[in-house]
């Protein structure tokens, strides 16, 4: 198997979410795809099942930013100072076929190992012995770590979280690293290469820088971006 390393792109929130979904929709059966991307303006995204009233109550007041509902689950994510990526794994691959908690663990093990290689003491949050106590709202991603999130070993702060979606085409894994929690300077170009190599090893694949796939066309992306920017998509729940 090949793990396509797609070119870096900067876009608005709706276009980024539409692109990730379209990569899943057009996923080839014999290749996985990984991309790191940026944000044209300050942005927040939130999980597919979250209530818009709750989301609005958690957003910073008197600021201008993009807001978009993801196709994946998870909580509200602040993308103003993060390193964002997505991974698409085709249907039937071992990683796609396993339980969501285990695919989450394996991807985050690769992510944490790449951080450790640069001096960040990153560890995975273990399975709790007892249910977690109260505290920050569960629907806000970086305010509380859940099982197999990546945390700072010394401070306990959450470093990385993610969310997943499975369809008949495969699995979409969307993740974010919160830079402010790292406590160290990271060479992000080196990190991206190292993380991708470790993901390829996890998948049993060969990482290969790849041009943008032709089947993920501009016309379909434009239509899907319009959908992801619509009130019907973002405010329906």
FENJO-V724779 format. One record per residue. N is the residue number from 1. RES is the residue in one letter. PSI is psi in degrees with one decimal (none if undefined). Layout:
N/RES/PSI
N/RES/PSI
//
This chain:
1/X/148.4
2/X/137.2
3/X/105.4
4/X/126.4
5/X/104.5
6/X/156.0
7/X/148.6
8/X/135.6
9/X/148.6
10/X/132.8
11/X/173.1
12/X/170.9
13/X/-44.8
14/X/-41.5
15/X/-39.4
16/X/-44.2
17/X/-37.7
18/X/-40.2
19/X/-46.6
20/X/-43.6
21/X/-38.9
22/X/-35.3
23/X/-37.6
24/X/-45.1
25/X/-33.6
26/X/25.1
27/X/126.4
28/X/156.5
29/X/-18.8
30/X/13.1
31/X/143.9
32/X/160.7
33/X/136.2
34/X/138.4
35/X/144.9
36/X/137.0
37/X/165.1
38/X/179.9
39/X/129.5
40/X/-36.0
41/X/164.5
42/X/138.2
43/X/152.6
44/X/144.9
45/X/159.0
46/X/162.6
47/X/153.9
48/X/-39.6
49/X/1.3
50/X/148.5
51/X/133.2
52/X/-31.2
53/X/-41.1
54/X/-44.8
55/X/-47.6
56/X/-32.4
57/X/-17.5
58/X/-7.0
59/X/148.9
60/X/134.1
61/X/156.0
62/X/35.0
63/X/151.3
64/X/128.5
65/X/160.6
66/X/146.7
67/X/130.3
68/X/140.0
69/X/135.0
70/X/161.9
71/X/-21.1
72/X/173.6
73/X/-144.6
74/X/-171.7
75/X/-170.2
76/X/127.7
77/X/128.5
78/X/115.8
79/X/15.6
80/X/-20.5
81/X/56.9
82/X/173.3
83/X/111.1
84/X/142.3
85/X/164.0
86/X/154.0
87/X/130.1
88/X/126.1
89/X/129.3
90/X/157.6
91/X/134.7
92/X/-14.5
93/X/150.4
94/X/-41.0
95/X/-37.8
96/X/-30.9
97/X/-16.9
98/X/170.7
99/X/147.8
100/X/-35.7
101/X/-33.7
102/X/-38.2
103/X/-36.3
104/X/-45.7
105/X/-45.6
106/X/-42.4
107/X/-41.2
108/X/-26.7
109/X/-41.2
110/X/-42.1
111/X/-46.7
112/X/-39.5
113/X/-37.2
114/X/-32.7
115/X/-42.9
116/X/-35.6
117/X/-18.2
118/X/17.1
119/X/7.0
120/X/122.3
121/X/74.8
122/X/133.6
123/X/159.0
124/X/138.7
125/X/125.6
126/X/168.4
127/X/126.4
128/X/144.3
129/X/-36.1
130/X/157.7
131/X/143.4
132/X/147.2
133/X/175.0
134/X/-173.9
135/X/-133.2
136/X/151.7
137/X/134.3
138/X/-21.9
139/X/6.7
140/X/114.7
141/X/-54.7
142/X/11.1
143/X/-14.1
144/X/133.4
145/X/139.2
146/X/172.9
147/X/130.8
148/X/10.2
149/X/159.9
150/X/128.7
151/X/161.9
152/X/124.7
153/X/-32.2
154/X/-42.2
155/X/-20.9
156/X/-3.1
157/X/146.2
158/X/129.7
159/X/-41.9
160/X/142.3
161/X/172.2
162/X/173.1
163/X/157.7
164/X/155.0
165/X/134.9
166/X/141.6
167/X/-175.2
168/X/-15.5
169/X/-25.1
170/X/-147.5
171/X/135.0
172/X/126.9
173/X/114.5
174/X/125.1
175/X/162.6
176/X/136.6
177/X/124.9
178/X/106.8
179/X/-34.7
180/X/-20.9
181/X/-5.1
182/X/-38.5
183/X/20.0
184/X/158.7
185/X/129.7
186/X/134.4
187/X/100.9
188/X/-31.0
189/X/-46.6
190/X/-40.2
191/X/-46.1
192/X/-42.2
193/X/-42.4
194/X/-44.3
195/X/-45.7
196/X/-40.7
197/X/-40.7
198/X/-35.5
199/X/-42.4
200/X/-42.4
201/X/-40.4
202/X/-37.7
203/X/-10.8
204/X/37.3
205/X/171.2
206/X/124.0
207/X/133.6
208/X/117.6
209/X/130.4
210/X/136.9
211/X/162.1
212/X/132.3
213/X/133.7
214/X/-29.7
215/X/-12.9
216/X/79.5
217/X/159.4
218/X/-39.4
219/X/-45.9
220/X/-38.3
221/X/-40.1
222/X/-43.0
223/X/-41.1
224/X/-35.5
225/X/-41.1
226/X/-39.9
227/X/-44.9
228/X/-19.8
229/X/-6.7
230/X/149.8
231/X/-33.7
232/X/-38.7
233/X/-44.1
234/X/-23.9
235/X/10.8
236/X/-18.7
237/X/none
//
